Amino acid sequence: MSAVWRKSSRSNGAENSDCVEIALDGSAARIRDSKGRADATVAAPAWAAFLDTVKGDLFRR
């Protein structure tokens, strides 16, 4: 089965815009740049921790 890629909501919906895409399955998240198509795989717990950090606004200085 091929991955179902979703585009970031920050891409403004533009077809040719630079953005991040993600494909999720039960054990991992695959992340890629929409232009380069190279992707990285992150374990599901690490992806969940990253999202919690972003949602908690912990990257702000």
FIDRENTI-254898 format. One record per atom (N, C-alpha, C, O, CB): x, y, z; residue in three letters; atom name. Coordinates in nm, 4 decimals. Glycine has a CB too. Layout:
% FIDRENTI-254898
atom xx->X; yy->Y; zz->Z; residuo->ALA; atomo->CA
...
This chain:
% FIDRENTI-254898
atom xx->0.0848; yy->-0.1182; zz->0.0000; residuo->MET; atomo->N
atom xx->0.0000; yy->0.0000; zz->0.0000; residuo->MET; atomo->CA
atom xx->0.0890; yy->0.1240; zz->0.0000; residuo->MET; atomo->C
atom xx->0.1856; yy->0.1316; zz->0.0759; residuo->MET; atomo->O
atom xx->-0.0963; yy->0.0001; zz->0.1226; residuo->MET; atomo->CB
atom xx->0.0566; yy->0.2197; zz->-0.0842; residuo->SER; atomo->N
atom xx->0.1367; yy->0.3412; zz->-0.0892; residuo->SER; atomo->CA
atom xx->0.0918; yy->0.4386; zz->0.0197; residuo->SER; atomo->C
atom xx->-0.0227; yy->0.4358; zz->0.0649; residuo->SER; atomo->O
atom xx->0.1265; yy->0.4071; zz->-0.2281; residuo->SER; atomo->CB
atom xx->0.1840; yy->0.5235; zz->0.0599; residuo->ALA; atomo->N
atom xx->0.1565; yy->0.6212; zz->0.1647; residuo->ALA; atomo->CA
atom xx->0.0572; yy->0.7257; zz->0.1155; residuo->ALA; atomo->C
atom xx->0.0579; yy->0.7641; zz->-0.0015; residuo->ALA; atomo->O
atom xx->0.2865; yy->0.6887; zz->0.2109; residuo->ALA; atomo->CB
atom xx->-0.0277; yy->0.7708; zz->0.2063; residuo->VAL; atomo->N
atom xx->-0.1198; yy->0.8807; zz->0.1778; residuo->VAL; atomo->CA
atom xx->-0.0581; yy->1.0057; zz->0.2401; residuo->VAL; atomo->C
atom xx->-0.0530; yy->1.0196; zz->0.3623; residuo->VAL; atomo->O
atom xx->-0.2662; yy->0.8524; zz->0.2346; residuo->VAL; atomo->CB
atom xx->-0.0116; yy->1.0957; zz->0.1547; residuo->TRP; atomo->N
atom xx->0.0574; yy->1.2160; zz->0.1998; residuo->TRP; atomo->CA
atom xx->-0.0415; yy->1.3295; zz->0.2190; residuo->TRP; atomo->C
atom xx->-0.1298; yy->1.3513; zz->0.1361; residuo->TRP; atomo->O
atom xx->0.1664; yy->1.2566; zz->0.1000; residuo->TRP; atomo->CB
atom xx->-0.0256; yy->1.4026; zz->0.3307; residuo->ARG; atomo->N
atom xx->-0.1071; yy->1.5207; zz->0.3592; residuo->ARG; atomo->CA
atom xx->-0.0166; yy->1.6417; zz->0.3625; residuo->ARG; atomo->C
atom xx->0.0943; yy->1.6362; zz->0.4158; residuo->ARG; atomo->O
atom xx->-0.1845; yy->1.5058; zz->0.4934; residuo->ARG; atomo->CB
atom xx->-0.0638; yy->1.7507; zz->0.3058; residuo->LYS; atomo->N
atom xx->0.0118; yy->1.8756; zz->0.3013; residuo->LYS; atomo->CA
atom xx->-0.0154; yy->1.9577; zz->0.4271; residuo->LYS; atomo->C
atom xx->-0.1264; yy->1.9561; zz->0.4804; residuo->LYS; atomo->O
atom xx->-0.0244; yy->1.9570; zz->0.1747; residuo->LYS; atomo->CB
atom xx->0.0843; yy->2.0278; zz->0.4732; residuo->SER; atomo->N
atom xx->0.0700; yy->2.1150; zz->0.5886; residuo->SER; atomo->CA
atom xx->-0.0374; yy->2.2206; zz->0.5648; residuo->SER; atomo->C
atom xx->-0.0503; yy->2.2726; zz->0.4540; residuo->SER; atomo->O
atom xx->0.2029; yy->2.1816; zz->0.6213; residuo->SER; atomo->CB
atom xx->-0.1131; yy->2.2517; zz->0.6673; residuo->SER; atomo->N
atom xx->-0.2135; yy->2.3582; zz->0.6563; residuo->SER; atomo->CA
atom xx->-0.1472; yy->2.4943; zz->0.6382; residuo->SER; atomo->C
atom xx->-0.2127; yy->2.5900; zz->0.5968; residuo->SER; atomo->O
atom xx->-0.3038; yy->2.3601; zz->0.7807; residuo->SER; atomo->CB
atom xx->-0.0194; yy->2.5037; zz->0.6684; residuo->ARG; atomo->N
atom xx->0.0555; yy->2.6287; zz->0.6515; residuo->ARG; atomo->CA
atom xx->0.0973; yy->2.6535; zz->0.5068; residuo->ARG; atomo->C
atom xx->0.1591; yy->2.7557; zz->0.4769; residuo->ARG; atomo->O
atom xx->0.1785; yy->2.6272; zz->0.7398; residuo->ARG; atomo->CB
atom xx->0.0644; yy->2.5615; zz->0.4174; residuo->SER; atomo->N
atom xx->0.1042; yy->2.5776; zz->0.2776; residuo->SER; atomo->CA
atom xx->0.0127; yy->2.6724; zz->0.2021; residuo->SER; atomo->C
atom xx->0.0379; yy->2.7017; zz->0.0852; residuo->SER; atomo->O
atom xx->0.1060; yy->2.4434; zz->0.2086; residuo->SER; atomo->CB
atom xx->-0.0929; yy->2.7209; zz->0.2659; residuo->ASN; atomo->N
atom xx->-0.1890; yy->2.8134; zz->0.2064; residuo->ASN; atomo->CA
atom xx->-0.2628; yy->2.7535; zz->0.0880; residuo->ASN; atomo->C
atom xx->-0.3241; yy->2.8261; zz->0.0098; residuo->ASN; atomo->O
atom xx->-0.1192; yy->2.9391; zz->0.1633; residuo->ASN; atomo->CB
atom xx->-0.2576; yy->2.6227; zz->0.0743; residuo->GLY; atomo->N
atom xx->-0.3314; yy->2.5561; zz->-0.0315; residuo->GLY; atomo->CA
atom xx->-0.2754; yy->2.5731; zz->-0.1710; residuo->GLY; atomo->C
atom xx->-0.3309; yy->2.5179; zz->-0.2660; residuo->GLY; atomo->O
atom xx->-0.4681; yy->2.6037; zz->-0.0305; residuo->GLY; atomo->CB
atom xx->-0.1689; yy->2.6464; zz->-0.1861; residuo->ALA; atomo->N
atom xx->-0.1112; yy->2.6681; zz->-0.3189; residuo->ALA; atomo->CA
atom xx->-0.0463; yy->2.5394; zz->-0.3676; residuo->ALA; atomo->C
atom xx->0.0299; yy->2.4764; zz->-0.2943; residuo->ALA; atomo->O
atom xx->-0.0077; yy->2.7839; zz->-0.3165; residuo->ALA; atomo->CB
atom xx->-0.0756; yy->2.5011; zz->-0.4885; residuo->GLU; atomo->N
atom xx->-0.0264; yy->2.3745; zz->-0.5426; residuo->GLU; atomo->CA
atom xx->0.1252; yy->2.3695; zz->-0.5515; residuo->GLU; atomo->C
atom xx->0.1841; yy->2.2649; zz->-0.5238; residuo->GLU; atomo->O
atom xx->-0.0854; yy->2.3505; zz->-0.6789; residuo->GLU; atomo->CB
atom xx->0.1896; yy->2.4775; zz->-0.5887; residuo->ASN; atomo->N
atom xx->0.3347; yy->2.4774; zz->-0.6081; residuo->ASN; atomo->CA
atom xx->0.4117; yy->2.5435; zz->-0.4940; residuo->ASN; atomo->C
atom xx->0.5276; yy->2.5810; zz->-0.5118; residuo->ASN; atomo->O
atom xx->0.3680; yy->2.5466; zz->-0.7367; residuo->ASN; atomo->CB
atom xx->0.3496; yy->2.5583; zz->-0.3786; residuo->SER; atomo->N
atom xx->0.4182; yy->2.6238; zz->-0.2680; residuo->SER; atomo->CA
atom xx->0.5121; yy->2.5267; zz->-0.1971; residuo->SER; atomo->C
atom xx->0.4916; yy->2.4053; zz->-0.2004; residuo->SER; atomo->O
atom xx->0.3168; yy->2.6813; zz->-0.1689; residuo->SER; atomo->CB
atom xx->0.6147; yy->2.5812; zz->-0.1332; residuo->ASP; atomo->N
atom xx->0.7039; yy->2.4999; zz->-0.0514; residuo->ASP; atomo->CA
atom xx->0.6306; yy->2.4638; zz->0.0759; residuo->ASP; atomo->C
atom xx->0.5736; yy->2.5506; zz->0.1420; residuo->ASP; atomo->O
atom xx->0.8374; yy->2.5744; zz->-0.0203; residuo->ASP; atomo->CB
atom xx->0.6317; yy->2.3374; zz->0.1103; residuo->CYS; atomo->N
atom xx->0.5624; yy->2.2983; zz->0.2327; residuo->CYS; atomo->CA
atom xx->0.6128; yy->2.1631; zz->0.2804; residuo->CYS; atomo->C
atom xx->0.6965; yy->2.0989; zz->0.2170; residuo->CYS; atomo->O
atom xx->0.4102; yy->2.2938; zz->0.2103; residuo->CYS; atomo->CB
atom xx->0.5601; yy->2.1235; zz->0.3921; residuo->VAL; atomo->N
atom xx->0.5908; yy->1.9946; zz->0.4518; residuo->VAL; atomo->CA
atom xx->0.4715; yy->1.9038; zz->0.4297; residuo->VAL; atomo->C
atom xx->0.3565; yy->1.9464; zz->0.4403; residuo->VAL; atomo->O
atom xx->0.6246; yy->2.0079; zz->0.6035; residuo->VAL; atomo->CB
atom xx->0.5002; yy->1.7778; zz->0.3989; residuo->GLU; atomo->N
atom xx->0.3955; yy->1.6778; zz->0.3860; residuo->GLU; atomo->CA
atom xx->0.4256; yy->1.5646; zz->0.4826; residuo->GLU; atomo->C
atom xx->0.5413; yy->1.5397; zz->0.5164; residuo->GLU; atomo->O
atom xx->0.3845; yy->1.6256; zz->0.2399; residuo->GLU; atomo->CB
atom xx->0.3206; yy->1.4959; zz->0.5270; residuo->ILE; atomo->N
atom xx->0.3379; yy->1.3862; zz->0.6215; residuo->ILE; atomo->CA
atom xx->0.2453; yy->1.2712; zz->0.5845; residuo->ILE; atomo->C
atom xx->0.1333; yy->1.2913; zz->0.5378; residuo->ILE; atomo->O
atom xx->0.3107; yy->1.4334; zz->0.7660; residuo->ILE; atomo->CB
atom xx->0.2949; yy->1.1510; zz->0.6066; residuo->ALA; atomo->N
atom xx->0.2148; yy->1.0298; zz->0.5913; residuo->ALA; atomo->CA
atom xx->0.2272; yy->0.9523; zz->0.7218; residuo->ALA; atomo->C
atom xx->0.3383; yy->0.9262; zz->0.7680; residuo->ALA; atomo->O
atom xx->0.2616; yy->0.9430; zz->0.4672; residuo->ALA; atomo->CB
atom xx->0.1157; yy->0.9158; zz->0.7808; residuo->LEU; atomo->N
atom xx->0.1151; yy->0.8466; zz->0.9090; residuo->LEU; atomo->CA
atom xx->0.0726; yy->0.7013; zz->0.8919; residuo->LEU; atomo->C
atom xx->-0.0130; yy->0.6694; zz->0.8093; residuo->LEU; atomo->O
atom xx->0.0223; yy->0.9176; zz->1.0078; residuo->LEU; atomo->CB
atom xx->0.1338; yy->0.6140; zz->0.9712; residuo->ASP; atomo->N
atom xx->0.0827; yy->0.4789; zz->0.9869; residuo->ASP; atomo->CA
atom xx->0.0895; yy->0.4481; zz->1.1356; residuo->ASP; atomo->C
atom xx->0.1242; yy->0.5367; zz->1.2137; residuo->ASP; atomo->O
atom xx->0.1642; yy->0.3739; zz->0.9008; residuo->ASP; atomo->CB
atom xx->0.0591; yy->0.3308; zz->1.1765; residuo->GLY; atomo->N
atom xx->0.0527; yy->0.3003; zz->1.3192; residuo->GLY; atomo->CA
atom xx->0.1828; yy->0.3119; zz->1.3951; residuo->GLY; atomo->C
atom xx->0.1818; yy->0.3395; zz->1.5151; residuo->GLY; atomo->O
atom xx->0.0019; yy->0.1658; zz->1.3365; residuo->GLY; atomo->CB
atom xx->0.2955; yy->0.2913; zz->1.3278; residuo->SER; atomo->N
atom xx->0.4223; yy->0.2862; zz->1.3994; residuo->SER; atomo->CA
atom xx->0.5174; yy->0.4008; zz->1.3688; residuo->SER; atomo->C
atom xx->0.6186; yy->0.4171; zz->1.4369; residuo->SER; atomo->O
atom xx->0.4899; yy->0.1589; zz->1.3691; residuo->SER; atomo->CB
atom xx->0.4859; yy->0.4810; zz->1.2664; residuo->ALA; atomo->N
atom xx->0.5799; yy->0.5845; zz->1.2269; residuo->ALA; atomo->CA
atom xx->0.5115; yy->0.6984; zz->1.1525; residuo->ALA; atomo->C
atom xx->0.3984; yy->0.6867; zz->1.1055; residuo->ALA; atomo->O
atom xx->0.6890; yy->0.5252; zz->1.1410; residuo->ALA; atomo->CB
atom xx->0.5846; yy->0.8084; zz->1.1438; residuo->ALA; atomo->N
atom xx->0.5434; yy->0.9225; zz->1.0625; residuo->ALA; atomo->CA
atom xx->0.6524; yy->0.9425; zz->0.9581; residuo->ALA; atomo->C
atom xx->0.7711; yy->0.9456; zz->0.9906; residuo->ALA; atomo->O
atom xx->0.5210; yy->1.0531; zz->1.1499; residuo->ALA; atomo->CB
atom xx->0.6116; yy->0.9558; zz->0.8342; residuo->ARG; atomo->N
atom xx->0.7061; yy->0.9882; zz->0.7271; residuo->ARG; atomo->CA
atom xx->0.6857; yy->1.1343; zz->0.6923; residuo->ARG; atomo->C
atom xx->0.5730; yy->1.1789; zz->0.6706; residuo->ARG; atomo->O
atom xx->0.6862; yy->0.8957; zz->0.6008; residuo->ARG; atomo->CB
atom xx->0.7945; yy->1.2082; zz->0.6871; residuo->ILE; atomo->N
atom xx->0.7904; yy->1.3524; zz->0.6672; residuo->ILE; atomo->CA
atom xx->0.8749; yy->1.3848; zz->0.5448; residuo->ILE; atomo->C
atom xx->0.9835; yy->1.3295; zz->0.5272; residuo->ILE; atomo->O
atom xx->0.8415; yy->1.4295; zz->0.7939; residuo->ILE; atomo->CB
atom xx->0.8245; yy->1.4753; zz->0.4595; residuo->ARG; atomo->N
atom xx->0.9017; yy->1.5133; zz->0.3423; residuo->ARG; atomo->CA
atom xx->0.8767; yy->1.6581; zz->0.3041; residuo->ARG; atomo->C
atom xx->0.7754; yy->1.7179; zz->0.3406; residuo->ARG; atomo->O
atom xx->0.8687; yy->1.4223; zz->0.2257; residuo->ARG; atomo->CB
atom xx->0.9708; yy->1.7118; zz->0.2306; residuo->ASP; atomo->N
atom xx->0.9586; yy->1.8431; zz->0.1680; residuo->ASP; atomo->CA
atom xx->0.8811; yy->1.8225; zz->0.0388; residuo->ASP; atomo->C
atom xx->0.9101; yy->1.7289; zz->-0.0357; residuo->ASP; atomo->O
atom xx->1.1000; yy->1.9097; zz->0.1416; residuo->ASP; atomo->CB
atom xx->0.7856; yy->1.9057; zz->0.0113; residuo->SER; atomo->N
atom xx->0.7015; yy->1.8863; zz->-0.1065; residuo->SER; atomo->CA
atom xx->0.7780; yy->1.9020; zz->-0.2375; residuo->SER; atomo->C
atom xx->0.7365; yy->1.8478; zz->-0.3399; residuo->SER; atomo->O
atom xx->0.5869; yy->1.9835; zz->-0.1036; residuo->SER; atomo->CB
atom xx->0.8874; yy->1.9743; zz->-0.2357; residuo->LYS; atomo->N
atom xx->0.9651; yy->1.9957; zz->-0.3578; residuo->LYS; atomo->CA
atom xx->1.0679; yy->1.8851; zz->-0.3811; residuo->LYS; atomo->C
atom xx->1.0785; yy->1.8325; zz->-0.4919; residuo->LYS; atomo->O
atom xx->1.0352; yy->2.1302; zz->-0.3516; residuo->LYS; atomo->CB
atom xx->1.1433; yy->1.8498; zz->-0.2776; residuo->GLY; atomo->N
atom xx->1.2518; yy->1.7547; zz->-0.2938; residuo->GLY; atomo->CA
atom xx->1.2087; yy->1.6099; zz->-0.2935; residuo->GLY; atomo->C
atom xx->1.2764; yy->1.5249; zz->-0.3514; residuo->GLY; atomo->O
atom xx->1.3505; yy->1.7752; zz->-0.1876; residuo->GLY; atomo->CB
atom xx->1.0995; yy->1.5810; zz->-0.2306; residuo->ARG; atomo->N
atom xx->1.0445; yy->1.4461; zz->-0.2203; residuo->ARG; atomo->CA
atom xx->1.1286; yy->1.3481; zz->-0.1405; residuo->ARG; atomo->C
atom xx->1.0883; yy->1.2328; zz->-0.1254; residuo->ARG; atomo->O
atom xx->1.0245; yy->1.3918; zz->-0.3551; residuo->ARG; atomo->CB
atom xx->1.2430; yy->1.3886; zz->-0.0891; residuo->ALA; atomo->N
atom xx->1.3170; yy->1.3016; zz->0.0016; residuo->ALA; atomo->CA
atom xx->1.2404; yy->1.2992; zz->0.1329; residuo->ALA; atomo->C
atom xx->1.1906; yy->1.4027; zz->0.1774; residuo->ALA; atomo->O
atom xx->1.4658; yy->1.3506; zz->0.0219; residuo->ALA; atomo->CB
atom xx->1.2304; yy->1.1830; zz->0.1953; residuo->ASP; atomo->N
atom xx->1.1550; yy->1.1790; zz->0.3193; residuo->ASP; atomo->CA
atom xx->1.2358; yy->1.1160; zz->0.4314; residuo->ASP; atomo->C
atom xx->1.3344; yy->1.0459; zz->0.4083; residuo->ASP; atomo->O
atom xx->1.0255; yy->1.1032; zz->0.2996; residuo->ASP; atomo->CB
atom xx->1.1915; yy->1.1428; zz->0.5526; residuo->ALA; atomo->N
atom xx->1.2525; yy->1.0873; zz->0.6731; residuo->ALA; atomo->CA
atom xx->1.1435; yy->1.0141; zz->0.7502; residuo->ALA; atomo->C
atom xx->1.0265; yy->1.0519; zz->0.7444; residuo->ALA; atomo->O
atom xx->1.3197; yy->1.1993; zz->0.7611; residuo->ALA; atomo->CB
atom xx->1.1815; yy->0.9111; zz->0.8213; residuo->THR; atomo->N
atom xx->1.0861; yy->0.8343; zz->0.9018; residuo->THR; atomo->CA
atom xx->1.1161; yy->0.8581; zz->1.0486; residuo->THR; atomo->C
atom xx->1.2310; yy->0.8509; zz->1.0921; residuo->THR; atomo->O
atom xx->1.0925; yy->0.6822; zz->0.8679; residuo->THR; atomo->CB
atom xx->1.0111; yy->0.8865; zz->1.1242; residuo->VAL; atomo->N
atom xx->1.0217; yy->0.9132; zz->1.2678; residuo->VAL; atomo->CA
atom xx->0.9276; yy->0.8178; zz->1.3399; residuo->VAL; atomo->C
atom xx->0.8130; yy->0.8010; zz->1.2981; residuo->VAL; atomo->O
atom xx->0.9876; yy->1.0632; zz->1.3015; residuo->VAL; atomo->CB
atom xx->0.9738; yy->0.7557; zz->1.4464; residuo->ALA; atomo->N
atom xx->0.8900; yy->0.6652; zz->1.5243; residuo->ALA; atomo->CA
atom xx->0.7688; yy->0.7405; zz->1.5799; residuo->ALA; atomo->C
atom xx->0.7788; yy->0.8582; zz->1.6146; residuo->ALA; atomo->O
atom xx->0.9715; yy->0.6010; zz->1.6391; residuo->ALA; atomo->CB
atom xx->0.6569; yy->0.6735; zz->1.5879; residuo->ALA; atomo->N
atom xx->0.5321; yy->0.7365; zz->1.6326; residuo->ALA; atomo->CA
atom xx->0.5454; yy->0.8071; zz->1.7679; residuo->ALA; atomo->C
atom xx->0.4961; yy->0.9191; zz->1.7809; residuo->ALA; atomo->O
atom xx->0.4228; yy->0.6323; zz->1.6409; residuo->ALA; atomo->CB
atom xx->0.6095; yy->0.7473; zz->1.8695; residuo->PRO; atomo->N
atom xx->0.6223; yy->0.8195; zz->1.9972; residuo->PRO; atomo->CA
atom xx->0.7026; yy->0.9495; zz->1.9853; residuo->PRO; atomo->C
atom xx->0.6705; yy->1.0487; zz->2.0507; residuo->PRO; atomo->O
atom xx->0.6878; yy->0.7296; zz->2.1002; residuo->PRO; atomo->CB
atom xx->0.8059; yy->0.9488; zz->1.9025; residuo->ALA; atomo->N
atom xx->0.8858; yy->1.0704; zz->1.8836; residuo->ALA; atomo->CA
atom xx->0.8034; yy->1.1768; zz->1.8113; residuo->ALA; atomo->C
atom xx->0.8128; yy->1.2949; zz->1.8447; residuo->ALA; atomo->O
atom xx->1.0153; yy->1.0393; zz->1.8041; residuo->ALA; atomo->CB
atom xx->0.7232; yy->1.1368; zz->1.7130; residuo->TRP; atomo->N
atom xx->0.6374; yy->1.2313; zz->1.6418; residuo->TRP; atomo->CA
atom xx->0.5343; yy->1.2909; zz->1.7373; residuo->TRP; atomo->C
atom xx->0.5091; yy->1.4113; zz->1.7337; residuo->TRP; atomo->O
atom xx->0.5670; yy->1.1621; zz->1.5227; residuo->TRP; atomo->CB
atom xx->0.4748; yy->1.2081; zz->1.8222; residuo->ALA; atomo->N
atom xx->0.3767; yy->1.2569; zz->1.9195; residuo->ALA; atomo->CA
atom xx->0.4406; yy->1.3559; zz->2.0161; residuo->ALA; atomo->C
atom xx->0.3792; yy->1.4571; zz->2.0498; residuo->ALA; atomo->O
atom xx->0.3150; yy->1.1398; zz->1.9974; residuo->ALA; atomo->CB
atom xx->0.5622; yy->1.3285; zz->2.0608; residuo->ALA; atomo->N
atom xx->0.6325; yy->1.4203; zz->2.1515; residuo->ALA; atomo->CA
atom xx->0.6623; yy->1.5527; zz->2.0813; residuo->ALA; atomo->C
atom xx->0.6501; yy->1.6593; zz->2.1416; residuo->ALA; atomo->O
atom xx->0.7639; yy->1.3563; zz->2.2027; residuo->ALA; atomo->CB
atom xx->0.7014; yy->1.5459; zz->1.9540; residuo->PHE; atomo->N
atom xx->0.7261; yy->1.6682; zz->1.8773; residuo->PHE; atomo->CA
atom xx->0.5991; yy->1.7515; zz->1.8674; residuo->PHE; atomo->C
atom xx->0.6026; yy->1.8724; zz->1.8904; residuo->PHE; atomo->O
atom xx->0.7785; yy->1.6345; zz->1.7365; residuo->PHE; atomo->CB
atom xx->0.4871; yy->1.6884; zz->1.8336; residuo->LEU; atomo->N
atom xx->0.3605; yy->1.7615; zz->1.8224; residuo->LEU; atomo->CA
atom xx->0.3193; yy->1.8237; zz->1.9551; residuo->LEU; atomo->C
atom xx->0.2709; yy->1.9369; zz->1.9579; residuo->LEU; atomo->O
atom xx->0.2504; yy->1.6688; zz->1.7727; residuo->LEU; atomo->CB
atom xx->0.3379; yy->1.7510; zz->2.0652; residuo->ASP; atomo->N
atom xx->0.3061; yy->1.8074; zz->2.1974; residuo->ASP; atomo->CA
atom xx->0.3912; yy->1.9313; zz->2.2255; residuo->ASP; atomo->C
atom xx->0.3422; yy->2.0291; zz->2.2819; residuo->ASP; atomo->O
atom xx->0.3284; yy->1.7016; zz->2.3082; residuo->ASP; atomo->CB
atom xx->0.5173; yy->1.9270; zz->2.1863; residuo->THR; atomo->N
atom xx->0.6062; yy->2.0411; zz->2.2061; residuo->THR; atomo->CA
atom xx->0.5596; yy->2.1605; zz->2.1243; residuo->THR; atomo->C
atom xx->0.5552; yy->2.2728; zz->2.1744; residuo->THR; atomo->O
atom xx->0.7500; yy->2.0045; zz->2.1687; residuo->THR; atomo->CB
atom xx->0.5249; yy->2.1361; zz->1.9981; residuo->VAL; atomo->N
atom xx->0.4778; yy->2.2451; zz->1.9129; residuo->VAL; atomo->CA
atom xx->0.3472; yy->2.3025; zz->1.9655; residuo->VAL; atomo->C
atom xx->0.3316; yy->2.4243; zz->1.9741; residuo->VAL; atomo->O
atom xx->0.4597; yy->2.1967; zz->1.7689; residuo->VAL; atomo->CB
atom xx->0.2539; yy->2.2155; zz->2.0006; residuo->LYS; atomo->N
atom xx->0.1248; yy->2.2609; zz->2.0515; residuo->LYS; atomo->CA
atom xx->0.1381; yy->2.3349; zz->2.1832; residuo->LYS; atomo->C
atom xx->0.0593; yy->2.4248; zz->2.2126; residuo->LYS; atomo->O
atom xx->0.0314; yy->2.1436; zz->2.0684; residuo->LYS; atomo->CB
atom xx->0.2379; yy->2.2975; zz->2.2630; residuo->GLY; atomo->N
atom xx->0.2620; yy->2.3641; zz->2.3905; residuo->GLY; atomo->CA
atom xx->0.3415; yy->2.4921; zz->2.3772; residuo->GLY; atomo->C
atom xx->0.3717; yy->2.5582; zz->2.4765; residuo->GLY; atomo->O
atom xx->0.3331; yy->2.2718; zz->2.4830; residuo->GLY; atomo->CB
atom xx->0.3759; yy->2.5275; zz->2.2519; residuo->ASP; atomo->N
atom xx->0.4473; yy->2.6509; zz->2.2228; residuo->ASP; atomo->CA
atom xx->0.5832; yy->2.6558; zz->2.2932; residuo->ASP; atomo->C
atom xx->0.6287; yy->2.7625; zz->2.3344; residuo->ASP; atomo->O
atom xx->0.3629; yy->2.7708; zz->2.2638; residuo->ASP; atomo->CB
atom xx->0.6459; yy->2.5420; zz->2.3063; residuo->LEU; atomo->N
atom xx->0.7734; yy->2.5347; zz->2.3786; residuo->LEU; atomo->CA
atom xx->0.8941; yy->2.5732; zz->2.2935; residuo->LEU; atomo->C
atom xx->1.0058; yy->2.5781; zz->2.3449; residuo->LEU; atomo->O
atom xx->0.7931; yy->2.3955; zz->2.4319; residuo->LEU; atomo->CB
atom xx->0.8744; yy->2.6005; zz->2.1653; residuo->PHE; atomo->N
atom xx->0.9847; yy->2.6432; zz->2.0802; residuo->PHE; atomo->CA
atom xx->1.0086; yy->2.7924; zz->2.0861; residuo->PHE; atomo->C
atom xx->1.1136; yy->2.8399; zz->2.0429; residuo->PHE; atomo->O
atom xx->0.9589; yy->2.6024; zz->1.9387; residuo->PHE; atomo->CB
atom xx->0.9136; yy->2.8668; zz->2.1386; residuo->ARG; atomo->N
atom xx->0.9296; yy->3.0123; zz->2.1474; residuo->ARG; atomo->CA
atom xx->1.0342; yy->3.0500; zz->2.2489; residuo->ARG; atomo->C
atom xx->1.0503; yy->2.9844; zz->2.3518; residuo->ARG; atomo->O
atom xx->0.7980; yy->3.0786; zz->2.1825; residuo->ARG; atomo->CB
atom xx->1.1037; yy->3.1547; zz->2.2193; residuo->ARG; atomo->N
atom xx->1.2051; yy->3.2041; zz->2.3145; residuo->ARG; atomo->CA
atom xx->1.1570; yy->3.3296; zz->2.3790; residuo->ARG; atomo->C
atom xx->1.2273; yy->3.3871; zz->2.4622; residuo->ARG; atomo->O
atom xx->1.3397; yy->3.2291; zz->2.2457; residuo->ARG; atomo->CB
